[in-house]
């Protein structure tokens, strides 16, 4: 379960409604009772509903969920309703719409990519990186999980990931065995992930037997060769593929034999189209 703190909910609401809704105030309709309906214009996966409900309740509205995060819904499906004072309905309208639209877009692409992978590898995993749009990490995490993806790493202190940008600071940048051994010594409880930028680096890295070797921007043919060779050179090493993976390209890599795919593409998916209607009661 993703925990949304009151401070986080307030920060989202305050982006838009710090001074109230001027139009509602000017029309003198704020005290009226009303209801608000959120529905998906096109069929697809949805998320952001749990967060949207919490935001509306923060404004004192009564709410009801009609779908769950991660559900596939048909066009026109009612997702979320709220009742209460018109001023609160108008204040919650746009932020909640934004949250559901953006989150559902991320979930839709994540699930699309996962489904493509699992046509070839039933136990394949799509791992989304920490390269999310600034300020959206919590929303992005929930949306990816709703789309059956997993999280690659939430931050740089969470896992060990050896990049070329780290190795350049070492006395022997090409000594993969020494670097990996040092990481195991200093962080014995952590799995060691190393990234290779080309096949030569990948074969050198395999000599150090990392727990995971991340192949960045490799061709499908190079990946297939490495899958075969890694099984002999470092049988305990898991290979992952990263770089350039999106809904259009993922199918080219799905049958390479790798089961772990790393991407940030879902964060930049087109938002879903969510229809919002308000009515007096």
N, C-alpha and C positions, 0 to 999 in steps of 0.2 A: 504494500500500500504506500502510495506517495503521500507524504504529510505536507499539507499547506498551512503554514503558520499564519496567524492573524496579521503579522507585519507584512507578509507577502501579499495577502489578499488586499490589505489596505494600500500597498504600493501600487498594485494594478488599478484599483479604483481611483486613486488620487491622480493618476496620469490623465484622467478625463473629466472627473466630476468634482474637483476641489471646490469650485464656486457654484455648484448646482447647475441645473439646466435652465438657461436664461429663457429659452422659448416657452417652456412649461410655466415658468414664473410669470412671464409677461402676459400669457394668455389666462392666467388665473385658474388653471385646471389641476394644480398639484394635489389638492385634497380629495379629488374624485377617486372612486374605487375603479380598478381596472384589472385586466389580465393580459399576459404576453405569451405568445406562442413562438417557439423556435422549431423550424423544420428544414430538412435537407432538400434542396431543389433538384439535385440529381442523385441517382442511386450511388452508394459507395459506403466506405467505412467511416465511422465517426469516433471522435474523442474530444476531450475538453469538457465533457458534460458534467463530470463530477466537480471540476473546478468552477465551471459556470454556475452550477447550483449553489456552491458555497459563496460565490460572489453575490448572488442575488439574495441569499439569506442574510448576508452581512448587512444588506440594506433594509432588512426587516420584512422581506417579502416571503410569502408562503410558496413553496415550490413542489414540483413533482417531476421526477425523471420518467420518461417513457421509453428510453433506450439506455444501453450501457456503453461505456467506453470500449472500443474494439468491435462493436457490433457492425454488421453490414446491413444497411437500411435501404429501402426502396425510395424512389423519388416521392417527395411529399410527406414522408413519414414524420410524425410529430415526435420531437426529441425531448423537449423540456418546456414546461409551463410554469408561470409565476403569476401570483395574484397579490394585490395590495394597492397602496396609494399610487396614483399616477406619477407623482414626482419621483418616487423610488423606481418605478418601472422605467421611466425615461432615463434615469441616471444609470441604471444597470444595462440597458439595452445594448449600446454600442460596444462596450468593453467585453461583455459576455459573447456577443456575436463575433468579435475579433478573435477571442480565445478559441471558440469552437471552430471557426473557419480555419485558422492557422493550424491548430492541433489536428483537425481532421485531414488536412492536406498532408501533413507529415505522416500520419497513420496510414493514409491511403497509399502513398508511395512505398513506405516500409513494407506493408503487407503485399503489395504488388511484387516487390523485389524478392521477398521471402518465398512467395508462392512460385515464382520463376525458378529459384534455386532448388526448391524441394521437388520439382518435377524430375530433377536429375539426382539429387541427394536428399533423401527424406529427412535426414538429421542435420542438414546444413544449417548454419547460423549466420545471420546478418548482424554485425556489430557496428553500432554507430559511434562515431568518435566524439571527442570533446570540442571539435571545431564547430560548435553551434553558433547561431547568431547571438551576439552579446546580450545578456539579460534574459535569455529564453531557456536557460539550462533546465530548470524544473519543468517547464511546459514541454520541452523537447523530450526529456526523459520519459515523462508519462505518455507522450504520444508515440514514441518508438516502442515502448513496452506494449501499448495497446495494439500496435501493428504486428506483434509477435517477433519484434527484433530484440536484440540485447544491447547492453551498453559496453562499448569497448573499454573506455576508462573515463571516469568523471573528472579527474584532475591529474596533474603530473606527480602528485604524491601517492597516488593510489596503487600504481603498478610500476614495474621497471620496464622501460622501453628505450633500448640503446639505438640512438640515431647517429648518422654521420656527423651531425653537429656536435654531438658529445665526443665522438672518437677523435675529432680534429684537435682537441685539447690534450690528448694523451701523448706521451713520449713516443709510443709506437702505435699510430692510428690504425695500422693494418693488422695488428696482432689481436685478432678476434678472440683467440683462446684466453689470452691474458685478461682482456677486458671482461669477458664473461665470467672468468674465475673470480676476478675482483668483485664483481657484482654479487656473485653467490656468497662470497665471504662476508661482505658488508650488509647484505640483506637476505639472510638465510631463509626467511619465511616467505619470500616473494618468488613467484615464477619470473624467469628471465625471458623477455621478449627482445629480439634484435631485428632491426630493419635493414634489408639489403636493397640497393638501388640498381643492381645489375647481376647477371648470372655469376660472374667471377666473384663478386662479393658474397653471393649466396653460398657458393661452395666453400669459401674461406670461413664463413660464419658457421656452417655445419660442422666444421672441425671442432668448434667450441661447444657443440651440443646445447644450444639454447633450448628452452622449453617450447618457445614459439619463434618461428622465423617468418617475419612479415615481408612479403615480396611486393615492392612498390613499383607500379607501372610496368610489370612484366607482360610479355606477350603470352597468349594462351599456350602456344607451343613450348616456350621456355618453361612455363609452369608445369606442363605435363612431364617434361624431362626431369625437372627437379623433384616432382612427386615420386618418381621411380627411384631416383638416386638417393633421396633423403631417407627412404625406407632402409637403405643399406648403410649409408654413412652416419646417420643419426636417427635410429629407429624410434627414439623417444621424443623426437621433435615434431611438433604440429606446425604445418605450413598454413599461413594465412595470406590472402590476396588483398592489396590495397591500391588506391590510386586510380581515378577515372571510372569508378564503378557507379552506375546510375541505372535507372529503370530501362534505358535503351541498350546499355552495354552489358548488363549483368548476365544475360543469356550466353554471351560469348565465353564466359569463364565458368559457367555452371557445371560443365562436364569435364573439367580438367582433373578432377580427383581431389581437389581441395574442398574442405567442408566449412572453412571459416572465412568470411568475407567482411572487409572493413570499409566503411563508407561514411561520408557526411552528407550525401546527396539528399536524403529525405528532409533535412532542415530547410532546404531551399525549394521545396515542392510548391506548386501553385495551391493557394488556399481553396478549400471547398466553398461552395456557394450556399450560405445559410439564410433562409428567409425568416424575417421577424415581423410579426404583426401584433399590434396593440389594440385592445378594444376596451370601451367602458363597460362596467358591469351594472 
